[in-house]
Amino acid sequence: RMDFQICPHFSIAYEFDRTKERTMKKLYTFIDTVHRNGVKEILLVSGGQKRKGLDSVSALRSLSRQKQKVHKVLFAVAFNPYLPLNEMSTERERLQQKLDTGLVSTVYLQFGTDLSRLRTEIERLRSSSRFNHHIKIIGSVFLPSRKFLAQFKFRPWRGVFCSERYLNDLEYAKTFTRKMLRCYEELGIEALVESALRTESEVHALSDLMVTKDEK
């Protein structure tokens, strides 16, 4: 028997309903629905540009003032440690503002290929006196393939920063993925595989990436 937890997400940009008030009402309804179905956590994201004064930070602040309506549902939020350096101070402060509401249980990391930046940002986050060390950190990882790299190279996701070498060299991408998984383990980050695993060979390929050279 395999135990797993569902973490549905609510994107303010996609769910926005004309006004801040109507959208928050929609969010409360969503919270009620998932709570009745036994879901314990919701991933709340802005989903793009701020909509009429409402984003993930302001939504969480509003929820924190109405805790009786939130029930026992906690929230996951997103953090991108790979943004350009001139944007990181804002990204860090926004994350801390979300954590300060007391409603956040998990931080999901955006994918990227600069592991030194990853280490720096995670160590900075955990060294903060305002950080609750019971909060779980989850990092994205992908199963590299020629098809995936080609698609990602020509249609990159917004906010995802990958090196040219990663995108152009499959063997390097596999080596990098092993390094990323080891880095996650060292930093106490749980890995979330975002690639679809449809075949037995894809499962075996992922298992191979999770094995270190010493274990082979």
PEWOPE-V522619 format. One record per backbone hydrogen bond with DSSP energy under -1.0 kcal/mol. CO is the residue of the C=O (numbers start at 1). NH is the residue of the N-H. If there is no record, write none. Layout:
co = (CO:CO)
nh = (NH:NH)
//
This chain:
co = (8:10:11:17:19:20:21:22:23:24:25:26:27:28:29:30:31:32:34:35:40:42:43:45:46:51:54:55:56:57:58:59:60:63:66:70:74:75:75:76:77:79:84:87:88:89:90:91:92:93:94:95:96:98:99:103:105:106:107:108:114:115:116:117:118:119:120:121:122:123:125:128:132:136:137:138:139:141:145:146:147:148:149:150:151:157:161:163:164:165:169:170:171:172:173:174:175:176:177:178:179:180:181:182:183:184:190:192:199:200:201:202:203:204:205:206:208)
nh = (43:45:15:19:23:24:25:26:27:28:29:30:31:32:33:34:35:36:39:38:74:76:10:12:13:54:51:59:60:61:62:63:64:66:69:73:42:105:106:44:108:110:87:91:92:93:94:95:96:97:98:99:100:101:102:75:136:77:138:79:118:119:120:121:122:123:124:125:126:127:128:131:135:107:190:109:192:194:149:150:151:152:153:154:155:160:113:167:168:169:173:174:175:176:177:178:179:180:181:182:183:184:185:186:187:189:139:141:203:204:205:206:207:208:209:210:211)
//
